[in-house]
Structure formats: structure tokens, C-alpha cells
Amino acid sequence: MEKDKLIFDKGRKGRIGVSLPECDIKEINISEHLPGHLIRKDIKDMPSLNELEVIRHYTKLSQRNFSIDTNFYPLGSCTMKYNPKVHEKIASFSGFTDIHPLQSEDTVQGALEIIWKLEEALCEITGMKKFTFQPSAGAHGELTAMFIVDKYFKNKNDYRKKVLVPDSSHGTNPASANMCGFIVEEVKTNFEGGIDLADLKEKINDTVACLMLTNPNTLGLFEKDILKVQDIVHKKGALLYYDGANLNALLGKAKPGDMGFDIVHLNLHKTFSTPHGGGGPGSGPVGVVEELIEFLPVPLIDKKNGKFVFNYKVNNSIGKVRAFYGNFGVLVKAYAYIYGLGAEGLKQIANISVLNANYILNKLEKVYNCKYNRNCMHELVLSALKQKNKGINALDIAKRLIDYGIHPPTMYFPLIVKEALMIEPTETESKETLDYFINVMIKIAKEAENNPELLHNAPHNTFVSRVDEVKAAREPNLRWYPGK
Amino acid sequence: MAELKFAETHEWIKIEDGKGKIGITEHAQDELGDIVFVELPDIGKDIEKGESFGVVESVKVASDLYAPCTGKIIAVNSELQSNPQLINEDAFGKGWIIEIEISNEDELNDLLNESEYKEMI
């Protein structure tokens, strides 16, 4: 196969894609309006291609995409489920797309009603009392939540400087707490894969503002001791924060509010029907219990005399964390998804996502290592320790999966499992797909025994085979230079 | 004669005349894989036992470096900025990371000796 050229190296000087009509307005002399150093003298090195060349270039690139629309994508903790296309259609209705955030409340009652009703549904699902929809994604939601935690304590003249996270936590948790000025301390995981209560008791004191938890945790295991945890945390006056990354497993089954969580962020783009992984747009709403409502960003959306209004009178608001009201299109999709499925449908998501993960765990726990001998929730963490003895590591297995048309699982995370492969099948995959994946994983384990070289050099069937990740990380030269 | 001690968090410290050179162990570099970046602290900074003083980053993971004992940083291996692979190639030698002036020699008693460390891993 001919090696692909960059678009800059294709075409021919002077070639153009479209014929523009003659300019029918008077031309101006640009140098009268802009300083000379800002005016580009020529546009050499601009790609010069005709329309067909451009179409072929980008169509070819798009065909190399790996997406949930083409292949199984069991990327752990990312919930790469299929998002029904009808929600895209609904979100693109002109009544939603042709409105402007500066329009008066009177003229956008329908849009406000959707946000308000979505909030009502999310309060029911999580057990929280009020939400802000401003945060644009998960980590932004975490940061917003940490600002709220900080303000809550400062408002009481109680200056707390620490935030606790488990050693299995998402990396964004300590990062968000740190960004907000907190010192982060890790709490150990016990032999069952849950939070170590003895270690928690040792580390919690009245300088701790918050414990950040994901439940199910990143090992795909339910925190069985969550009620004891909330008791330990609250007795010291600290808050309990819920990272909603793994909410898929609990939908309609259990509410973070009932477990004692005070503040919750959700990833609407994971759990509630927005495709993700491409960099956005996402949505990371933050929900809180009654006591924390006064710290939420402004404006909140309230209902007054049958009308939906923006409420800017939030006494101790942390202010704004984003322009306007959030990524509205994502909110429309989440609303359509929740109301389309209803309470029973949401429960089915939890049921099937947990069933699918356990089916895979059951079939593969003898072939690969499994650190904790428990049923999992919506995802499972295998370890390639057995294969490591043969010189095969988790990376080789992940790369080999690509040859079989499967996206690699999350690798080397959580950090407390060696050679980790974190697999989240989600509820939208059929039994046939799960069986195919299981068979491929068994086959790869055999290849690791009999033909390790095959794995070391994988993938073999892709346009670009194994890339030199070390060189890429050590010399991240991404810029194209003319003529080089 | 320099004495080599180990922390449970996989750092080594070579102790000589009240000073200690610190790096990560052969086992640690093997677990991390090819190291692509090392974040070094400033010279002159005081570090406490157990405190994070820097970061090593491999293709797989970024990992904090923890001080095996309390002291003042008197040198850093700036060679690692352009050649982080020195840690992979020579973890106990050219791959050293910082040197400190040890402020409390008693703390060294909590560290592991070579055979204890080997047993741990």
C-alpha cells in the first residue's frame, strides 16, 4: 500500500476546489485598515487540491476511524455504549438549534423546561436536591464540586486543606482536588478491593474536607462498606463526593444520595446517550444535597408561577464555571434518553451492563489473572500476570485485539492491579459479540504461549502497525514544516 | 563505604558521609517500562520523609517519587531531562535522581536492606 501523504503534499500549485463568482462589492485596500505586519504577503504552502482530491483524502482518513458504530469498544470506565441515533435527530430540531443563550426567558420556555425536567429526573436517579448543568465534562464537574466543597467550609470559617482519594481512584480526582488547592492523600484498598476502613479512620480528621469516591469503584466492584464509610467521613464533618463515572451500573437500582453522598457529578456523555471520546462536547452536571444548594454556580433554573426562570440570587454561589447554561444539545439527548426508557428501562441498563461484565469475567477468570475473587458490577479488571511470565504484557494483548477488530480495553489502570486490562462491555452489546470477544481473548492467551512474537509486533492488519510510543512520548514533534 | 537502603515505595538511597543519593530500583524501572519524562525538584528544597519530590513518567503511567528520608536537596541529575532512559539503562548508577543532605539519620533504620527489599518484591 502506498504510504499516505499529508494534504500539504498532495495536489498541485494553483489547483483550486471551487470557482468563486466575481466579487460584486467594492474591494477595499486592506493596508488602510490593518498594520502591515499583520497582513500575509502570500499563501504559499496552503494545500492546493480540487474537490475530488479533498473528498478522497478525508474519506480515506475517516475510514480508518475506530468507533462504536463500526466495532466493539470495551474501553473500561469509559462506558462506550451505543447511543441511539434518534437522539441526535431530536437534538438537531431547529427549535433547539436556532435559539440563542441571550434570548429572554419568555422566548425559550421549552428549552428551560427540558433542563428543568432533566434536573428532576437526575435528582430522582441520584437522590440529590439540585443540579447545575454548566460543567462541560466530567473533570470540569469534579473541579466545580471541589470549588463548592471549598466554599462550604470557608463559609463556616472552617479551613480544611486535605482531600482523600482511594488508591484506585480516577487520576482526575486528585488532579481536580489539587487544582482547587487541596492537598491530596491516598487511602488504601483492602484485600476485597474495597476501601480500607482502618486506613480511612487513620487518615480522616478535621483537616479533611472531602473523600472522593467512585461506586462501583474502578475495579468494577461495589463498595460494600459504603454506609460505614459515610459514617466515618461525616462524623469528622467532612463531605462525601460521588464520581459518577460508573453510574451506569446503578441506574434505577441504588441512589448515591441514599449511600450518604453529599455531592455528585455525572457524565451525561457516558451514561446518558452522547457519543464521546472525540473530545466533546460533553456535559458534567453537578448535583448536591439541600445543604449545599446555596453554593451552586449561577444561574439555577427554577419554576415560578408555572414559568421557568433563571435564578441568580444564590447567596453563596461559587459564581460561574462556564458561559451560559451548559452544552444544551447534550442535555436534550439525555432528556430524550431518560424519558424514552423510563424507570424500568433504566433498571434494565444496570441489569444488562452488570450481567454482560460478569458473563465475560466468568469465562475469562481462569485464562487470565483476577486479583479479587468477587462478582463484578458493570466492568471487570483482568491481569496479564500469567502471560507476563512468557514475556507478554497487557500492552501486547491490547494491540493484538485490534487485529481481531476489537478496540483495546483500558490498560495499566487501576494502578493497584499489575498488567491490568479493564473491560467494560456495556449493555448495548449482544451475546454474540461478547462470545466473539471471549473467544478472541482465549485465542490470544494461546498465542501468548505458542507464538509470542506475533503479539509483540501486533497489530498486523492495520494501516499503521505497532507505533514507537516511547519515541513519540520522548520526542513529541507534531508540527509539519514546509518542505521537510 | 556507601550503604544502600530501600523504601517500600521502590526508591533506593545510597548513604555516604551524611549525604544520600536517591533513585528508583531496577525492579521499579522494569515495572514502569520505558521512561519518557522525569520531573525534578529544585535544588535547595527541603523534603520530608514520605513526601513526593518528583514524578517519573513512562508510556504506561506517571508515578510519584517519595523521599525515603527527610533532608535538603543538594543536587539533581539534570541529565535525566534529556535522557530519561538512563533510569532504564542504569537504575542504580547513571539513573540516580537527586542527592540530599540527610537531616535525621535515625529515619534510615526504618528502611529495608537489600535482602528485605528483594523479599518484599
Boltz contact constraints between the chains, C-beta under 6 A:
constraints:
  - contact:
      token1: [A, 412]
      token2: [B, 60]
      max_distance: 6.0
  - contact:
      token1: [A, 412]
      token2: [B, 61]
      max_distance: 6.0
  - contact:
      token1: [A, 469]
      token2: [B, 59]
      max_distance: 6.0
  - contact:
      token1: [A, 470]
      token2: [B, 34]
      max_distance: 6.0
  - contact:
      token1: [A, 470]
      token2: [B, 59]
      max_distance: 6.0
  - contact:
      token1: [A, 473]
      token2: [B, 36]
      max_distance: 6.0
  - contact:
      token1: [A, 473]
      token2: [B, 59]
      max_distance: 6.0
  - contact:
      token1: [A, 474]
      token2: [B, 36]
      max_distance: 6.0
